[in-house]
């Protein structure tokens, strides 16, 4: 399991950008992805799981980069291209900062 870091706080900003209906769709995609990739199951994810709790669960259950890859892929499937672009911009800033 990954250590908690700023991933959950950053991720919450992206999840807050979704409407309630979009958030439910996001959770459905996430559960399918976890199952399809045979990842560690997070039993606490259900239809009533709030955004804050989901962000925290993802941050402590998976490595940060893996979380962002999953979120990006789900946003692509949801056609949330503006959020995909923001994730890409975030990644580029982090990459530049590491140089």
N, CA, C and O atoms as CSV, one atom per row, in Angstrom:
chain,resi,resn,atom,element,x,y,z
A,1,UNK,N,N,0.824,-1.186,0.000
A,1,UNK,CA,C,0.000,0.000,0.000
A,1,UNK,C,C,0.866,1.246,0.000
A,1,UNK,O,O,1.956,1.268,0.571
A,2,UNK,N,N,0.373,2.254,-0.634
A,2,UNK,CA,C,1.099,3.518,-0.731
A,2,UNK,C,C,0.888,4.345,0.530
A,2,UNK,O,O,-0.105,4.193,1.241
A,3,UNK,N,N,1.834,5.209,0.781
A,3,UNK,CA,C,1.698,6.153,1.888
A,3,UNK,C,C,0.816,7.311,1.444
A,3,UNK,O,O,0.882,7.719,0.284
A,4,UNK,N,N,-0.007,7.851,2.337
A,4,UNK,CA,C,-0.802,9.014,1.957
A,4,UNK,C,C,0.102,10.184,1.600
A,4,UNK,O,O,1.125,10.406,2.248
A,5,UNK,N,N,-0.270,10.917,0.585
A,5,UNK,CA,C,0.480,12.106,0.198
A,5,UNK,C,C,-0.511,13.132,-0.310
A,5,UNK,O,O,-1.696,13.071,0.017
A,6,UNK,N,N,-0.041,14.066,-1.099
A,6,UNK,CA,C,-0.940,15.112,-1.585
A,6,UNK,C,C,-1.860,14.613,-2.689
A,6,UNK,O,O,-2.718,15.362,-3.155
A,7,UNK,N,N,-1.700,13.360,-3.120
A,7,UNK,CA,C,-2.538,12.827,-4.197
A,7,UNK,C,C,-4.011,12.965,-3.861
A,7,UNK,O,O,-4.800,13.369,-4.715
A,8,UNK,N,N,-4.400,12.637,-2.629
A,8,UNK,CA,C,-5.819,12.693,-2.286
A,8,UNK,C,C,-6.352,14.116,-2.326
A,8,UNK,O,O,-7.494,14.336,-2.731
A,9,UNK,N,N,-5.539,15.090,-1.909
A,9,UNK,CA,C,-5.996,16.476,-1.950
A,9,UNK,C,C,-6.115,16.968,-3.391
A,9,UNK,O,O,-7.089,17.628,-3.752
A,10,UNK,N,N,-5.122,16.642,-4.202
A,10,UNK,CA,C,-5.163,17.032,-5.613
A,10,UNK,C,C,-6.306,16.330,-6.329
A,10,UNK,O,O,-7.036,16.948,-7.104
A,11,UNK,N,N,-6.456,15.046,-6.067
A,11,UNK,CA,C,-7.511,14.265,-6.715
A,11,UNK,C,C,-8.889,14.798,-6.351
A,11,UNK,O,O,-9.790,14.820,-7.190
A,12,UNK,N,N,-9.054,15.220,-5.123
A,12,UNK,CA,C,-10.346,15.756,-4.692
A,12,UNK,C,C,-10.748,16.960,-5.543
A,12,UNK,O,O,-11.926,17.124,-5.858
A,13,UNK,N,N,-9.800,17.790,-5.912
A,13,UNK,CA,C,-10.112,18.939,-6.763
A,13,UNK,C,C,-10.727,18.460,-8.073
A,13,UNK,O,O,-11.707,19.038,-8.542
A,14,UNK,N,N,-10.164,17.413,-8.667
A,14,UNK,CA,C,-10.680,16.881,-9.929
A,14,UNK,C,C,-12.059,16.245,-9.730
A,14,UNK,O,O,-12.957,16.434,-10.550
A,15,UNK,N,N,-12.219,15.507,-8.660
A,15,UNK,CA,C,-13.517,14.869,-8.405
A,15,UNK,C,C,-14.599,15.907,-8.124
A,15,UNK,O,O,-15.756,15.717,-8.499
A,16,UNK,N,N,-14.228,16.998,-7.468
A,16,UNK,CA,C,-15.196,18.071,-7.203
A,16,UNK,C,C,-15.655,18.750,-8.490
A,16,UNK,O,O,-16.697,19.406,-8.505
A,17,UNK,N,N,-14.894,18.599,-9.562
A,17,UNK,CA,C,-15.286,19.167,-10.855
A,17,UNK,C,C,-16.429,18.392,-11.510
A,17,UNK,O,O,-17.062,18.875,-12.449
A,18,UNK,N,N,-16.683,17.188,-11.003
A,18,UNK,CA,C,-17.723,16.338,-11.580
A,18,UNK,C,C,-19.073,16.603,-10.922
A,18,UNK,O,O,-19.148,16.890,-9.727
A,19,UNK,N,N,-20.131,16.503,-11.713
A,19,UNK,CA,C,-21.476,16.557,-11.145
A,19,UNK,C,C,-21.724,15.261,-10.380
A,19,UNK,O,O,-20.932,14.324,-10.484
A,20,UNK,N,N,-22.792,15.197,-9.626
A,20,UNK,CA,C,-23.118,13.978,-8.887
A,20,UNK,C,C,-23.288,12.786,-9.829
A,20,UNK,O,O,-22.822,11.685,-9.535
A,21,UNK,N,N,-23.947,13.009,-10.946
A,21,UNK,CA,C,-24.157,11.925,-11.921
A,21,UNK,C,C,-22.822,11.485,-12.520
A,21,UNK,O,O,-22.560,10.289,-12.646
A,22,UNK,N,N,-21.985,12.444,-12.887
A,22,UNK,CA,C,-20.667,12.118,-13.442
A,22,UNK,C,C,-19.812,11.372,-12.419
A,22,UNK,O,O,-19.056,10.468,-12.777
A,23,UNK,N,N,-19.933,11.751,-11.153
A,23,UNK,CA,C,-19.172,11.079,-10.107
A,23,UNK,C,C,-19.604,9.619,-9.977
A,23,UNK,O,O,-18.765,8.741,-9.772
A,24,UNK,N,N,-20.902,9.356,-10.095
A,24,UNK,CA,C,-21.375,7.971,-10.057
A,24,UNK,C,C,-20.817,7.181,-11.240
A,24,UNK,O,O,-20.410,6.029,-11.088
A,25,UNK,N,N,-20.800,7.798,-12.402
A,25,UNK,CA,C,-20.235,7.155,-13.593
A,25,UNK,C,C,-18.748,6.883,-13.365
A,25,UNK,O,O,-18.254,5.807,-13.702
A,26,UNK,N,N,-18.035,7.854,-12.795
A,26,UNK,CA,C,-16.621,7.693,-12.490
A,26,UNK,C,C,-16.410,6.476,-11.590
A,26,UNK,O,O,-15.540,5.649,-11.862
A,27,UNK,N,N,-17.194,6.363,-10.525
A,27,UNK,CA,C,-17.043,5.236,-9.596
A,27,UNK,C,C,-17.320,3.905,-10.295
A,27,UNK,O,O,-16.646,2.911,-10.028
A,28,UNK,N,N,-18.305,3.887,-11.183
A,28,UNK,CA,C,-18.598,2.649,-11.919
A,28,UNK,C,C,-17.412,2.243,-12.789
A,28,UNK,O,O,-17.009,1.081,-12.797
A,29,UNK,N,N,-16.858,3.208,-13.522
A,29,UNK,CA,C,-15.673,2.934,-14.341
A,29,UNK,C,C,-14.508,2.462,-13.469
A,29,UNK,O,O,-13.795,1.525,-13.826
A,30,UNK,N,N,-14.326,3.117,-12.330
A,30,UNK,CA,C,-13.232,2.771,-11.434
A,30,UNK,C,C,-13.358,1.330,-10.948
A,30,UNK,O,O,-12.383,0.579,-10.958
A,31,UNK,N,N,-14.547,0.952,-10.527
A,31,UNK,CA,C,-14.743,-0.405,-10.034
A,31,UNK,C,C,-14.485,-1.430,-11.137
A,31,UNK,O,O,-13.887,-2.476,-10.885
A,32,UNK,N,N,-14.932,-1.133,-12.356
A,32,UNK,CA,C,-14.665,-2.040,-13.478
A,32,UNK,C,C,-13.172,-2.124,-13.765
A,32,UNK,O,O,-12.647,-3.208,-14.019
A,33,UNK,N,N,-12.491,-0.990,-13.726
A,33,UNK,CA,C,-11.060,-0.971,-14.002
A,33,UNK,C,C,-10.299,-1.775,-12.955
A,33,UNK,O,O,-9.405,-2.550,-13.294
A,34,UNK,N,N,-10.642,-1.596,-11.707
A,34,UNK,CA,C,-9.998,-2.343,-10.626
A,34,UNK,C,C,-10.189,-3.835,-10.845
A,34,UNK,O,O,-9.253,-4.616,-10.673
A,35,UNK,N,N,-11.382,-4.226,-11.217
A,35,UNK,CA,C,-11.675,-5.634,-11.468
A,35,UNK,C,C,-10.935,-6.146,-12.702
A,35,UNK,O,O,-10.316,-7.210,-12.660
A,36,UNK,N,N,-10.999,-5.394,-13.797
A,36,UNK,CA,C,-10.359,-5.808,-15.053
A,36,UNK,C,C,-8.849,-5.953,-14.918
A,36,UNK,O,O,-8.249,-6.836,-15.531
A,37,UNK,N,N,-8.237,-5.089,-14.118
A,37,UNK,CA,C,-6.783,-5.115,-13.945
A,37,UNK,C,C,-6.354,-5.995,-12.768
A,37,UNK,O,O,-5.166,-6.083,-12.457
A,38,UNK,N,N,-7.315,-6.640,-12.121
A,38,UNK,CA,C,-7.037,-7.492,-10.959
A,38,UNK,C,C,-6.236,-6.761,-9.887
A,38,UNK,O,O,-5.290,-7.301,-9.313
A,39,UNK,N,N,-6.640,-5.524,-9.635
A,39,UNK,CA,C,-5.984,-4.727,-8.604
A,39,UNK,C,C,-6.597,-5.020,-7.242
A,39,UNK,O,O,-7.669,-5.617,-7.140
A,40,UNK,N,N,-5.912,-4.600,-6.224
A,40,UNK,CA,C,-6.417,-4.707,-4.865
A,40,UNK,C,C,-7.806,-4.086,-4.801
A,40,UNK,O,O,-7.980,-2.916,-5.142
A,41,UNK,N,N,-8.782,-4.850,-4.372
A,41,UNK,CA,C,-10.160,-4.358,-4.280
A,41,UNK,C,C,-10.292,-3.400,-3.097
A,41,UNK,O,O,-9.681,-3.587,-2.044
A,42,UNK,N,N,-11.105,-2.376,-3.305
A,42,UNK,CA,C,-11.405,-1.420,-2.241
A,42,UNK,C,C,-12.887,-1.593,-1.913
A,42,UNK,O,O,-13.742,-0.987,-2.559
A,43,UNK,N,N,-13.193,-2.418,-0.912
A,43,UNK,CA,C,-14.602,-2.722,-0.630
A,43,UNK,C,C,-15.424,-1.525,-0.159
A,43,UNK,O,O,-16.653,-1.563,-0.215
A,44,UNK,N,N,-14.767,-0.471,0.302
A,44,UNK,CA,C,-15.490,0.692,0.808
A,44,UNK,C,C,-16.083,1.546,-0.300
A,44,UNK,O,O,-16.831,2.481,-0.012
A,45,UNK,N,N,-15.769,1.250,-1.570
A,45,UNK,CA,C,-16.326,2.031,-2.671
A,45,UNK,C,C,-17.717,1.501,-2.976
A,45,UNK,O,O,-17.882,0.351,-3.381
A,46,UNK,N,N,-18.705,2.346,-2.779
A,46,UNK,CA,C,-20.089,1.999,-3.094
A,46,UNK,C,C,-20.791,3.267,-3.559
A,46,UNK,O,O,-20.177,4.331,-3.640
A,47,UNK,N,N,-22.046,3.152,-3.857
A,47,UNK,CA,C,-22.758,4.286,-4.461
A,47,UNK,C,C,-22.810,5.515,-3.553
A,47,UNK,O,O,-22.933,6.633,-4.053
A,48,UNK,N,N,-22.720,5.338,-2.234
A,48,UNK,CA,C,-22.788,6.481,-1.320
A,48,UNK,C,C,-21.413,7.017,-0.917
A,48,UNK,O,O,-21.330,7.963,-0.134
A,49,UNK,N,N,-20.355,6.440,-1.428
A,49,UNK,CA,C,-19.019,6.908,-1.066
A,49,UNK,C,C,-18.829,8.353,-1.518
A,49,UNK,O,O,-18.937,8.641,-2.710
A,50,UNK,N,N,-18.548,9.269,-0.587
A,50,UNK,CA,C,-18.349,10.674,-0.972
A,50,UNK,C,C,-17.000,10.880,-1.654
A,50,UNK,O,O,-16.101,10.045,-1.552
A,51,UNK,N,N,-16.880,11.981,-2.333
A,51,UNK,CA,C,-15.665,12.306,-3.085
A,51,UNK,C,C,-14.434,12.336,-2.183
A,51,UNK,O,O,-13.384,11.807,-2.547
A,52,UNK,N,N,-14.558,12.949,-1.017
A,52,UNK,CA,C,-13.417,13.055,-0.106
A,52,UNK,C,C,-12.911,11.687,0.305
A,52,UNK,O,O,-11.704,11.448,0.340
A,53,UNK,N,N,-13.837,10.787,0.616
A,53,UNK,CA,C,-13.455,9.452,1.049
A,53,UNK,C,C,-12.826,8.664,-0.099
A,53,UNK,O,O,-11.843,7.952,0.109
A,54,UNK,N,N,-13.372,8.781,-1.291
A,54,UNK,CA,C,-12.814,8.067,-2.433
A,54,UNK,C,C,-11.396,8.540,-2.724
A,54,UNK,O,O,-10.508,7.722,-2.965
A,55,UNK,N,N,-11.179,9.835,-2.704
A,55,UNK,CA,C,-9.836,10.374,-2.948
A,55,UNK,C,C,-8.848,9.826,-1.919
A,55,UNK,O,O,-7.738,9.432,-2.276
A,56,UNK,N,N,-9.239,9.799,-0.665
A,56,UNK,CA,C,-8.362,9.295,0.388
A,56,UNK,C,C,-8.110,7.794,0.229
A,56,UNK,O,O,-6.982,7.334,0.404
A,57,UNK,N,N,-9.148,7.034,-0.100
A,57,UNK,CA,C,-8.998,5.590,-0.290
A,57,UNK,C,C,-8.041,5.267,-1.430
A,57,UNK,O,O,-7.197,4.380,-1.310
A,58,UNK,N,N,-8.178,5.991,-2.535
A,58,UNK,CA,C,-7.287,5.758,-3.667
A,58,UNK,C,C,-5.846,6.087,-3.309
A,58,UNK,O,O,-4.922,5.362,-3.679
A,59,UNK,N,N,-5.661,7.183,-2.588
A,59,UNK,CA,C,-4.305,7.624,-2.235
A,59,UNK,C,C,-3.597,6.635,-1.321
A,59,UNK,O,O,-2.378,6.489,-1.411
A,60,UNK,N,N,-4.323,5.953,-0.447
A,60,UNK,CA,C,-3.669,5.007,0.465
A,60,UNK,C,C,-3.655,3.578,-0.085
A,60,UNK,O,O,-2.947,2.721,0.443
A,61,UNK,N,N,-4.424,3.317,-1.132
A,61,UNK,CA,C,-4.515,1.959,-1.671
A,61,UNK,C,C,-3.573,1.701,-2.833
A,61,UNK,O,O,-3.178,0.558,-3.065
A,62,UNK,N,N,-3.209,2.741,-3.566
A,62,UNK,CA,C,-2.388,2.580,-4.765
A,62,UNK,C,C,-1.297,3.649,-4.801
A,62,UNK,O,O,-1.401,4.692,-4.155
A,63,UNK,N,N,-0.257,3.363,-5.567
A,63,UNK,CA,C,0.811,4.339,-5.770
A,63,UNK,C,C,0.245,5.562,-6.498
A,63,UNK,O,O,-0.660,5.434,-7.322
A,64,UNK,N,N,0.774,6.726,-6.196
A,64,UNK,CA,C,0.272,7.980,-6.752
A,64,UNK,C,C,0.194,7.995,-8.270
A,64,UNK,O,O,-0.832,8.381,-8.830
A,65,UNK,N,N,1.264,7.578,-8.947
A,65,UNK,CA,C,1.265,7.609,-10.408
A,65,UNK,C,C,0.219,6.663,-10.977
A,65,UNK,O,O,-0.392,6.952,-12.006
A,66,UNK,N,N,0.015,5.541,-10.315
A,66,UNK,CA,C,-0.991,4.585,-10.779
A,66,UNK,C,C,-2.396,5.181,-10.646
A,66,UNK,O,O,-3.237,5.004,-11.527
A,67,UNK,N,N,-2.638,5.876,-9.557
A,67,UNK,CA,C,-3.929,6.545,-9.360
A,67,UNK,C,C,-4.177,7.525,-10.495
A,67,UNK,O,O,-5.250,7.526,-11.099
A,68,UNK,N,N,-3.179,8.364,-10.787
A,68,UNK,CA,C,-3.355,9.372,-11.832
A,68,UNK,C,C,-3.563,8.733,-13.199
A,68,UNK,O,O,-4.336,9.248,-14.007
A,69,UNK,N,N,-2.882,7.613,-13.472
A,69,UNK,CA,C,-3.094,6.918,-14.740
A,69,UNK,C,C,-4.521,6.388,-14.846
A,69,UNK,O,O,-5.146,6.484,-15.902
A,70,UNK,N,N,-5.030,5.832,-13.757
A,70,UNK,CA,C,-6.409,5.327,-13.765
A,70,UNK,C,C,-7.405,6.470,-13.941
A,70,UNK,O,O,-8.334,6.374,-14.743
A,71,UNK,N,N,-7.208,7.541,-13.194
A,71,UNK,CA,C,-8.120,8.686,-13.264
A,71,UNK,C,C,-8.116,9.274,-14.674
A,71,UNK,O,O,-9.174,9.583,-15.224
A,72,UNK,N,N,-6.936,9.426,-15.255
A,72,UNK,CA,C,-6.829,9.957,-16.612
A,72,UNK,C,C,-7.593,9.071,-17.592
A,72,UNK,O,O,-8.349,9.565,-18.428
A,73,UNK,N,N,-7.394,7.770,-17.482
A,73,UNK,CA,C,-8.071,6.827,-18.377
A,73,UNK,C,C,-9.589,6.897,-18.224
A,73,UNK,O,O,-10.321,6.850,-19.213
A,74,UNK,N,N,-10.050,7.007,-17.003
A,74,UNK,CA,C,-11.499,7.104,-16.760
A,74,UNK,C,C,-12.038,8.415,-17.312
A,74,UNK,O,O,-13.094,8.429,-17.944
A,75,UNK,N,N,-11.333,9.511,-17.086
A,75,UNK,CA,C,-11.783,10.795,-17.632
A,75,UNK,C,C,-11.839,10.757,-19.153
A,75,UNK,O,O,-12.740,11.340,-19.758
A,76,UNK,N,N,-10.879,10.074,-19.773
A,76,UNK,CA,C,-10.936,9.919,-21.237
A,76,UNK,C,C,-12.199,9.183,-21.662
A,76,UNK,O,O,-12.877,9.591,-22.606
A,77,UNK,N,N,-12.510,8.102,-20.965
A,77,UNK,CA,C,-13.719,7.331,-21.282
A,77,UNK,C,C,-14.982,8.157,-21.085
A,77,UNK,O,O,-15.969,7.986,-21.800
A,78,UNK,N,N,-14.938,9.047,-20.113
A,78,UNK,CA,C,-16.086,9.903,-19.827
A,78,UNK,C,C,-16.125,11.137,-20.719
A,78,UNK,O,O,-17.049,11.947,-20.637
A,79,UNK,N,N,-15.128,11.270,-21.557
A,79,UNK,CA,C,-14.988,12.436,-22.441
A,79,UNK,C,C,-14.835,13.749,-21.660
A,79,UNK,O,O,-15.335,14.799,-22.065
A,80,UNK,N,N,-14.148,13.657,-20.562
A,80,UNK,CA,C,-13.829,14.828,-19.742
A,80,UNK,C,C,-12.445,15.326,-20.166
A,80,UNK,O,O,-11.495,15.322,-19.383
A,81,UNK,N,N,-12.363,15.751,-21.418
A,81,UNK,CA,C,-11.070,16.105,-22.007
A,81,UNK,C,C,-10.418,17.308,-21.340
A,81,UNK,O,O,-9.192,17.411,-21.310
A,82,UNK,N,N,-11.227,18.217,-20.804
A,82,UNK,CA,C,-10.649,19.360,-20.100
A,82,UNK,C,C,-9.897,18.906,-18.850
A,82,UNK,O,O,-8.837,19.443,-18.527
A,83,UNK,N,N,-10.447,17.919,-18.151
A,83,UNK,CA,C,-9.767,17.397,-16.962
A,83,UNK,C,C,-8.534,16.591,-17.354
A,83,UNK,O,O,-7.524,16.624,-16.650
A,84,UNK,N,N,-8.607,15.875,-18.459
A,84,UNK,CA,C,-7.430,15.155,-18.970
A,84,UNK,C,C,-6.300,16.139,-19.260
A,84,UNK,O,O,-5.142,15.880,-18.931
A,85,UNK,N,N,-6.641,17.261,-19.874
A,85,UNK,CA,C,-5.628,18.259,-20.190
A,85,UNK,C,C,-5.007,18.831,-18.922
A,85,UNK,O,O,-3.803,19.083,-18.876
A,86,UNK,N,N,-5.822,19.035,-17.896
A,86,UNK,CA,C,-5.294,19.557,-16.636
A,86,UNK,C,C,-4.349,18.555,-15.974
A,86,UNK,O,O,-3.341,18.941,-15.383
A,87,UNK,N,N,-4.681,17.264,-16.079
A,87,UNK,CA,C,-3.784,16.234,-15.537
A,87,UNK,C,C,-2.474,16.224,-16.319
A,87,UNK,O,O,-1.397,16.113,-15.734
A,88,UNK,N,N,-2.569,16.339,-17.634
A,88,UNK,CA,C,-1.370,16.384,-18.472
A,88,UNK,C,C,-0.512,17.597,-18.109
A,88,UNK,O,O,0.706,17.478,-17.983
A,89,UNK,N,N,-1.132,18.745,-17.943
A,89,UNK,CA,C,-0.402,19.952,-17.543
A,89,UNK,C,C,0.266,19.750,-16.186
A,89,UNK,O,O,1.408,20.167,-15.990
A,90,UNK,N,N,-0.430,19.120,-15.256
A,90,UNK,CA,C,0.100,18.834,-13.923
A,90,UNK,C,C,1.333,17.945,-14.035
A,90,UNK,O,O,2.359,18.210,-13.409
A,91,UNK,N,N,1.222,16.888,-14.836
A,91,UNK,CA,C,2.346,15.971,-15.034
A,91,UNK,C,C,3.544,16.707,-15.626
A,91,UNK,O,O,4.679,16.496,-15.198
A,92,UNK,N,N,3.296,17.563,-16.601
A,92,UNK,CA,C,4.387,18.301,-17.235
A,92,UNK,C,C,5.073,19.245,-16.254
A,92,UNK,O,O,6.295,19.392,-16.290
A,93,UNK,N,N,4.307,19.879,-15.387
A,93,UNK,CA,C,4.900,20.763,-14.359
A,93,UNK,C,C,5.784,19.950,-13.415
A,93,UNK,O,O,6.891,20.367,-13.074
A,94,UNK,N,N,5.282,18.778,-12.993
A,94,UNK,CA,C,6.059,17.942,-12.093
A,94,UNK,C,C,7.325,17.438,-12.771
A,94,UNK,O,O,8.385,17.379,-12.149
A,95,UNK,N,N,7.216,17.076,-14.041
A,95,UNK,CA,C,8.373,16.587,-14.778
A,95,UNK,C,C,9.432,17.678,-14.901
A,95,UNK,O,O,10.622,17.426,-14.717
A,96,UNK,N,N,8.985,18.888,-15.214
A,96,UNK,CA,C,9.914,20.010,-15.334
A,96,UNK,C,C,10.563,20.340,-13.993
A,96,UNK,O,O,11.737,20.709,-13.944
A,97,UNK,N,N,9.812,20.211,-12.918
A,97,UNK,CA,C,10.339,20.513,-11.589
A,97,UNK,C,C,11.408,19.502,-11.166
A,97,UNK,O,O,12.306,19.838,-10.393
A,98,UNK,N,N,11.317,18.265,-11.668
A,98,UNK,CA,C,12.285,17.231,-11.325
A,98,UNK,C,C,13.612,17.435,-12.036
A,98,UNK,O,O,14.634,16.923,-11.582
A,99,UNK,N,N,13.619,18.163,-13.128
A,99,UNK,CA,C,14.857,18.351,-13.905
A,99,UNK,C,C,15.827,19.250,-13.203
A,99,UNK,O,O,16.914,19.510,-13.720
